[in-house]
């Protein structure tokens, strides 16, 4: 589906009024992606998002740093992210291995 001059004119008008790409796409019957691509090709940018409501601006009281430090949670335990070192198994002598084998045979019989 290609863009005709009427669609492009309406696109420019709706974009300048402040409608979103999704709203324009629904109205014109294009996908949102194709509307965004056409806006990019036309070089149309919106400096900022138009306000949708009248927001209430409320001043926030600043806290004293001393109070923030006093309310901070204390750290009970530091958990290391490093893995524990793998210990090598103890090496046995031949005599110890034969003794363990003999004891295992006695216990199974």
C-alpha positions in Angstrom: 0.0 0.0 0.0 1.6 3.3 -1.1 1.1 6.7 0.4 -0.9 9.2 -1.7 -0.7 12.9 -1.4 -4.0 13.2 0.6 -2.7 10.7 3.2 0.6 12.5 3.5 -1.1 15.8 4.0 -3.4 14.4 6.7 -0.4 12.7 8.3 1.4 16.0 8.6 -1.7 17.7 9.9 -2.5 15.1 12.6 1.2 14.9 13.6 1.4 18.7 14.1 -1.8 18.6 16.1 -0.1 16.2 18.5 -1.7 12.8 17.7 0.4 9.7 18.3 1.7 7.5 15.5 -0.7 4.8 16.6 -3.7 7.1 16.5 -2.7 8.3 13.0 -2.2 4.7 11.9 -5.7 3.7 13.0 -7.3 6.7 11.3 -5.4 6.2 8.0 -5.5 2.4 7.9 -1.8 1.9 8.0 0.4 0.1 10.5 2.1 2.1 13.2 5.4 1.1 11.9 4.7 2.4 8.4 3.5 5.7 9.9 6.7 6.0 11.9 8.8 5.2 8.9 7.0 7.8 6.8 7.5 10.4 9.5 11.2 9.6 9.5 11.4 9.9 5.7 9.6 13.2 5.8 11.9 14.5 8.5 9.1 15.2 10.9 10.1 15.1 14.5 8.4 16.1 17.7 10.5 18.0 20.1 8.6 16.7 23.1 5.5 14.7 23.8 2.5 17.0 24.1 0.9 17.1 27.5 -2.1 14.9 27.9 -3.3 16.3 31.2 -2.6 19.2 33.4 -0.2 17.8 36.0 -0.1 19.1 39.5 3.3 20.2 40.5 3.9 19.6 44.2 7.0 20.7 46.0 8.9 18.1 47.8 10.5 18.8 51.2 14.1 18.0 51.3 15.3 15.8 54.1 18.3 16.4 56.1 21.2 14.0 55.3 21.5 13.1 59.0 18.0 11.7 59.0 18.6 9.8 55.9 21.8 8.2 57.4 20.0 7.4 60.6 17.2 5.6 58.7 19.5 3.6 56.5 19.3 -0.2 57.1 22.4 -1.7 58.6 24.0 -4.5 56.8 24.0 -7.7 58.9 26.1 -9.9 56.7 28.2 -9.3 53.6 27.5 -12.0 51.0 30.4 -12.6 48.6 29.7 -13.2 45.0 32.8 -15.2 44.5 32.5 -19.0 44.3 34.1 -21.0 47.1 37.4 -22.5 46.1 37.2 -26.1 45.2 39.5 -28.2 47.4 41.4 -31.0 45.9 40.6 -34.5 47.2 43.2 -35.9 49.6 45.6 -38.3 48.0 46.0 -41.8 49.5 48.9 -44.1 49.5 48.6 -47.6 48.0 48.7 -49.1 51.5 45.8 -46.9 52.6 43.7 -47.7 49.5 44.3 -51.5 50.0 43.2 -51.2 53.7 40.0 -49.3 52.7 39.2 -51.9 50.1 39.8 -54.8 52.5 37.6 -53.1 55.1 34.8 -52.6 52.5 35.0 -56.3 51.4 34.7 -57.4 55.1 31.7 -55.1 55.6 29.8 -56.4 52.6 30.4 -60.2 53.2 
